[in-house]
């Protein structure tokens, strides 16, 4: 399920927005500034974080709302918003949505042009940047008053929306890292299934055994996968970021690259060309479903999309090592524009989408597992998709083991992710030693986050 997935590949891709912005309004935003300087002017348009609700609770309110996704997500979201209007007849919505590609360019342009939506979808690639510009409303006071109820959320899930002490966004759904493996292949060859809690070395030894017996590489090499690197770092007492800086050193990266060079040398992974295919392909073509590897490193909620592309039975567990290094990750967030004239109503809509049973059942698992754990069980009971049931089951198990959430990624995170792929592939292809590739990566990261 994010998919890479990032932003992520968690979101489905669909046609352009269903309810287009007024042409004059869009042109005004486009002419205001270039996309390259998205948020500098957004803060100037913002009011403070106090008040903002209509004085008359029955006065007509029209909220603008913007999200990315495909046709299916649009239908689910529109149905949930229609339900809100049914229960609050004075509130209507100006709905805009589009495919993932280009979404953040559009959001940046609208924000910089002084025409941001009241309520918008965002992910962890950009939340910290928008919060740093004072574009997002601090939701903390609403949470403390109970108007934004997070009492049924895993603690690390809502905490993953905190930036510099302010709750900048609330998780629209939960996700976590998942190691998906081919159960059919293992059963056919009488091989054991991997288990949560295996060490990294045990996982590689298991994968080496799978390769030897099945002639299918036991595991995709995840040295280019920021999700796997991040979990591994947390198990070493480090993190991806520390404040405004990197949370790791070139020595850490070298150790990570060395781990997987050893795995490649032992033929526990595919060759560099096939690894590259897994690094660059979308979720529907991951190596575990194309038959080129017995495992793939994905988000747990991507199981249904993976299963659609293979006849084999799949299983999913946590990444190797201590599972407390994983956390309840927000698959995406809902944020409110700080300058919204109807911020109280916008916050109430977020609360409704997360905590109203009818709304949560309508939305299902499209944006990840429901954040409200009580309602997650209700959705799980209604789910008929076996792959989704597996995803829900493994996240329910891991919820008991999750550690504290890391800080939300800082500005430049998308570039850091792409530079990791470049550096890891330099090592995979032998274009650089692991130490050289690690040094190159650190230097590129420093430029990305500067």
C-alpha positions in Angstrom: 0.0 0.0 0.0 2.6 4.4 0.0 3.4 3.0 -2.6 7.0 4.5 -3.3 6.7 5.0 -2.6 6.4 8.8 -2.4 5.9 11.8 -3.3 5.2 8.3 -2.6 3.6 5.7 -4.7 1.0 5.2 -2.1 -1.6 7.1 -4.0 -3.5 5.9 -7.1 -3.0 7.9 -10.2 -6.1 9.3 -12.0 -7.2 12.0 -14.3 -7.1 15.6 -13.7 -9.2 17.3 -11.1 -12.9 16.6 -11.2 -14.1 20.1 -10.1 -11.7 22.5 -11.7 -10.6 25.8 -10.1 -12.1 28.9 -11.6 -10.0 29.9 -14.5 -9.4 33.5 -13.3 -8.4 32.2 -9.8 -6.0 29.7 -11.2 -4.4 32.2 -13.6 -3.9 34.6 -10.8 -2.1 31.9 -8.8 0.1 30.9 -11.7 1.1 34.5 -12.5 1.9 35.3 -8.9 5.1 33.5 -8.5 7.1 30.6 -9.9 6.7 27.2 -8.4 10.3 27.2 -7.3 9.5 29.7 -4.5 6.3 28.1 -3.3 5.7 29.2 0.2 7.6 32.4 0.8 4.5 34.4 0.3 2.1 32.0 1.9 3.0 33.0 5.4 2.3 36.7 4.6 -1.3 35.8 3.7 -1.8 33.9 6.9 -3.7 35.1 10.0 -3.0 33.9 13.5 -4.1 30.5 14.9 -6.8 31.8 17.1 -10.5 31.8 16.3 -11.5 31.6 12.7 -14.8 29.9 13.0 -18.1 31.4 11.9 -19.8 33.4 14.7 -23.1 31.8 13.8 -22.8 28.0 13.7 -25.6 27.8 11.2 -24.2 30.4 8.8 -23.4 29.1 5.3 -19.8 27.9 5.0 -18.1 26.9 1.7 -14.8 25.1 2.3 -12.3 24.5 -0.5 -10.6 21.1 -0.3 -7.7 19.8 -2.5 -6.3 16.2 -2.7 -4.4 13.9 -5.0 -5.6 10.5 -6.2 -7.6 8.8 -8.9 -11.2 8.3 -9.7 -11.8 5.8 -7.0 -10.4 8.0 -4.3 -12.4 11.0 -5.6 -15.6 9.0 -5.4 -15.0 7.9 -1.9 -13.9 11.3 -0.7 -16.9 13.0 -2.3 -19.2 10.5 -0.7 -17.7 11.2 2.7 -17.9 15.0 2.2 -21.5 14.6 1.1 -22.2 12.8 4.3 -20.7 15.7 6.3 -23.0 18.1 4.4 -25.9 15.9 5.2 -25.1 16.2 8.9 -24.1 19.9 8.6 -26.4 21.3 5.9 -24.8 24.8 6.2 -21.4 23.4 5.0 -20.7 22.8 1.4 -17.4 22.1 -0.4 -15.5 23.3 -3.4 -13.7 20.1 -4.3 -10.5 19.9 -6.4 -8.4 16.9 -7.1 -5.9 15.6 -9.5 -3.3 12.8 -10.1 -0.3 12.6 -7.9 2.0 14.0 -10.6 2.1 17.7 -10.5 0.0 17.9 -7.4 2.6 19.7 -5.2 3.5 22.1 -8.0 -0.2 23.1 -8.1 -0.5 23.3 -4.3 2.7 25.5 -4.1 1.4 27.8 -6.9 -2.0 28.3 -5.2 -0.4 28.8 -1.8 2.2 31.3 -3.1 -0.5 33.1 -5.1 -2.7 33.7 -2.1 -5.4 31.2 -3.1 -4.7 28.1 -1.0 -7.5 25.7 -0.3 -8.9 25.7 3.3 -8.1 22.0 3.6 -5.5 20.1 1.7 -3.9 16.7 1.5 -0.1 16.6 2.1 2.6 14.0 2.7 5.8 13.7 4.8 7.9 15.0 1.9 6.5 18.5 2.3 4.8 18.8 5.7 7.8 20.3 7.4 8.5 22.8 4.7 4.9 24.1 4.7 4.8 24.2 8.5 8.1 26.1 8.5 6.5 28.8 6.3 3.6 29.1 8.7 1.3 27.9 6.0 -0.3 25.1 8.0 -2.6 25.7 11.0 -1.2 24.5 14.4 -3.8 21.9 15.4 -2.5 21.4 18.9 -5.2 23.5 20.7 -7.9 21.6 18.9 -6.4 18.3 19.9 -6.1 19.4 23.5 -9.7 20.6 23.6 -10.9 17.3 22.1 -12.3 19.0 19.0 -9.7 17.0 17.1 -9.9 13.6 18.8 -6.7 11.5 18.6 -7.5 9.4 21.6 -7.9 6.3 19.5 -4.9 6.9 17.3 -1.5 5.1 17.9 0.5 7.8 19.7 3.3 7.6 17.2 0.9 8.2 14.4 -0.4 11.6 15.4 3.1 12.5 16.7 4.4 12.0 13.2 2.5 15.2 12.2 4.3 17.4 14.8 6.8 19.9 13.3 8.8 22.2 15.7 6.3 21.5 18.5 3.2 22.2 16.4 0.7 19.7 15.0 0.9 20.6 11.4 -1.2 17.8 9.9 -3.3 14.9 11.1 -2.8 11.4 9.6 -5.5 10.5 7.1 -4.4 6.9 7.5 -1.7 4.7 8.8 1.0 2.7 7.1 4.3 1.1 8.0 7.1 -0.7 6.3 6.4 -4.2 5.1 8.6 -7.0 3.8 6.4 -8.9 1.3 7.4 -12.5 0.4 6.3 -15.2 -2.0 4.6 -17.9 0.1 3.8 -20.1 -2.9 7.5 -20.3 -3.9 8.6 -21.1 -0.4 5.9 -23.8 0.1 6.8 -25.4 -3.3 10.4 -25.8 -2.2 9.7 -26.7 1.5 11.5 -23.6 2.7 10.7 -21.7 5.9 8.9 -18.4 5.7 10.8 -15.3 7.1 9.6 -14.0 10.4 9.4 -10.7 12.2 12.4 -10.3 14.5 14.9 -11.9 12.2 18.2 -10.0 12.3 19.5 -8.5 9.0 22.2 -11.1 8.8 19.6 -13.9 9.4 17.5 -12.5 6.7 20.4 -12.5 4.2 21.3 -16.0 5.2 17.7 -17.1 4.7 17.7 -15.3 1.3 20.9 -17.1 0.3 19.2 -20.4 1.1 16.2 -19.5 -1.0 18.4 -18.6 -4.0 20.3 -21.8 -3.8 17.2 -24.0 -3.7 14.7 -22.1 -6.0 17.1 -20.4 -8.4 15.1 -17.2 -7.6 17.1 -14.5 -5.8 16.0 -14.6 -2.2 15.6 -10.9 -1.6 15.6 -7.6 -3.4 18.6 -5.6 -2.5 17.1 -2.6 -0.5 20.3 -0.6 -0.2 18.7 2.1 -2.4 15.5 2.0 -0.4 15.2 4.9 2.1 12.5 3.1 4.1 14.9 0.1 4.8 17.8 2.4 5.4 15.8 4.5 7.8 14.6 1.5 9.9 18.2 0.1 10.0 19.5 3.5 11.2 17.0 3.6 14.0 18.1 0.1 15.1 21.6 1.5 15.3 20.5 4.3 17.6 20.6 6.9 14.8 17.9 8.4 12.6 17.4 9.8 9.1 17.3 13.4 10.4 18.3 15.2 13.6 16.9 18.7 13.8 17.8 20.5 10.5 20.7 18.1 9.8 21.3 14.6 8.7 21.1 12.0 11.5 23.8 9.7 10.1 27.4 9.8 8.9 29.3 8.5 5.9 30.5 5.7 8.1 26.9 4.6 8.7 26.1 4.6 5.0 29.3 2.6 4.3 28.2 0.0 6.8 24.8 -0.2 5.1 26.2 -0.5 1.6 28.7 -3.1 2.9 25.9 -5.2 4.3 24.3 -5.4 0.9 27.5 -5.9 -1.0 28.0 -8.9 1.1 24.5 -10.1 0.2 25.1 -9.6 -3.5 28.4 -11.5 -3.3 26.6 -14.4 -1.7 23.9 -14.3 -4.4 21.2 -13.6 -1.9 20.0 -10.8 -4.1 19.5 -10.3 -7.9 22.2 -8.8 -10.1 22.6 -5.0 -10.4 20.4 -4.8 -13.6 17.5 -6.5 -11.9 18.0 -4.6 -8.7 17.8 -1.4 -10.7 14.5 -2.7 -12.2 13.1 -3.1 -8.7 14.4 0.4 -7.7 12.8 2.2 -10.5 9.5 0.3 -11.2 6.1 1.1 -9.7 4.4 -1.1 -7.2 2.7 -3.3 -9.8 6.0 -4.4 -11.1 7.9 -5.1 -7.9 10.3 -8.1 -8.1 8.2 -10.2 -5.8 5.3 -10.1 -8.3 7.4 -10.4 -11.5 9.1 -13.5 -10.1 12.6 -12.0 -10.1 12.9 -12.0 -6.3 11.3 -13.8 -3.4 10.8 -10.6 -1.4 10.2 -6.9 -2.0 10.5 -4.0 0.4 7.3 -2.0 0.3 4.7 -0.3 2.5 2.5 -2.9 4.2 -0.7 -1.4 2.8 0.5 -2.1 -0.8 -0.3 -5.7 -0.4 -3.6 -5.6 -2.4 -1.9 -3.8 -5.3 0.9 -6.4 -5.3 -1.6 -9.3 -5.1 -3.5 -8.0 -8.2 -0.4 -8.7 -10.2 0.5 -12.2 -9.3 -1.3 -15.5 -8.9 1.0 -16.6 -6.1 0.1 -16.3 -2.4 2.0 -13.5 -0.6 2.9 -12.9 3.0 4.0 -9.8 4.8 6.1 -9.2 7.9 8.1 -6.3 9.5 11.5 -5.4 8.2 14.4 -7.3 9.8 15.8 -6.4 13.2 14.0 -4.9 16.2 10.4 -4.0 15.0 10.3 -1.2 17.5 12.4 0.8 15.0 9.3 0.9 12.9 6.5 3.4 13.7 2.9 4.2 12.8 3.6 6.3 9.7 1.1 8.7 8.3 0.4 7.6 4.8 -0.6 11.2 4.2 -2.1 14.0 6.2 -4.9 16.5 6.2 -3.7 20.1 6.9 -5.6 23.3 7.3 -4.4 26.6 5.8 -3.5 28.9 8.6 -5.2 31.9 7.0 -8.5 30.1 6.4 -11.6 32.1 7.4 -13.3 28.9 8.4 -10.5 27.1 10.1 -12.7 25.7 12.9 -15.0 24.1 10.4 -12.1 22.7 8.4 -10.7 21.1 11.6 -14.1 19.6 12.3 -14.1 18.1 8.8 -10.8 16.4 9.5 -12.1 15.1 12.8 -15.2 13.8 11.0 -13.2 12.0 8.3 -11.1 10.3 10.9 -13.6 9.6 13.7 -17.1 9.3 12.3 -17.9 5.6 11.8 -20.0 6.1 8.6 -17.3 8.3 7.0 -14.5 6.0 7.9 -16.4 3.0 6.6 -17.0 4.9 3.3 -13.3 5.8 2.9 -12.1 2.3 3.8 -8.4 1.8 3.4 -7.9 4.0 0.3 -5.6 6.4 2.3 -4.1 3.6 4.4 -5.5 1.9 7.5 -8.0 4.1 9.4 -6.1 6.1 12.1 -8.8 5.4 14.7 -8.0 1.9 15.9 -11.5 1.2 17.0 -12.9 2.0 13.6 -10.0 0.2 12.0 -11.3 -3.0 13.5 -14.8 -2.2 12.1 -13.3 -1.7 8.6 -11.3 -4.9 9.0 -14.4 -6.9 9.8 -16.1 -5.5 6.6 -13.0 -6.2 4.4 -13.3 -9.1 2.1 -9.9 -8.7 0.3 -7.6 -11.3 1.8 -4.5 -9.2 1.0 -5.9 -6.2 2.8 -6.8 -8.4 5.8 -3.2 -9.5 5.9 -2.0 -5.9 5.9 -4.4 -4.9 8.7 -3.4 -8.0 10.7 0.4 -7.3 10.5 -0.1 -3.6 11.4 -2.3 -4.6 14.3 0.4 -6.9 15.5 3.1 -4.2 15.0 1.1 -1.5 16.7 2.0 -3.2 20.0 5.7 -3.0 19.1 6.0 0.4 17.4 8.6 2.7 18.8 8.4 6.5 19.1 7.9 8.2 15.8 10.9 10.0 14.2 10.7 13.7 13.3 8.9 14.6 10.1 11.5 14.7 7.2 13.0 18.1 6.6 13.2 20.2 3.4 15.1 18.3 0.7 13.8 14.9 1.7 12.7 14.0 -1.8 16.2 14.8 -3.1 17.8 12.7 -0.3 15.7 9.7 -1.4 16.7 10.1 -5.0 20.4 10.6 -4.1 20.3 7.4 -2.1 19.2 5.4 -5.2 22.0 7.0 -7.2 24.7 6.3 -4.6 23.5 2.7 -3.9 23.4 1.9 -7.6 26.9 3.3 -8.0 28.0 0.7 -5.4 25.8 -2.0 -6.9 27.3 -1.6 -10.4 30.8 -1.3 -9.1 31.2 2.3 -10.3 32.3 3.2 -6.9 33.4 1.5 -3.7 30.9 1.4 -0.9 32.9 4.1 1.0 33.2 6.3 -2.1 29.4 5.9 -2.8 28.7 6.8 0.8 30.8 9.9 0.7 29.1 11.0 -2.5 25.7 10.5 -0.9 26.5 12.5 2.1 27.8 15.4 0.0 24.7 15.3 -2.2 22.4 15.2 0.9 24.1 18.3 2.5 23.4 20.2 -0.7 19.8 18.9 -0.8 18.9 20.1 2.7 20.9 23.3 2.7 
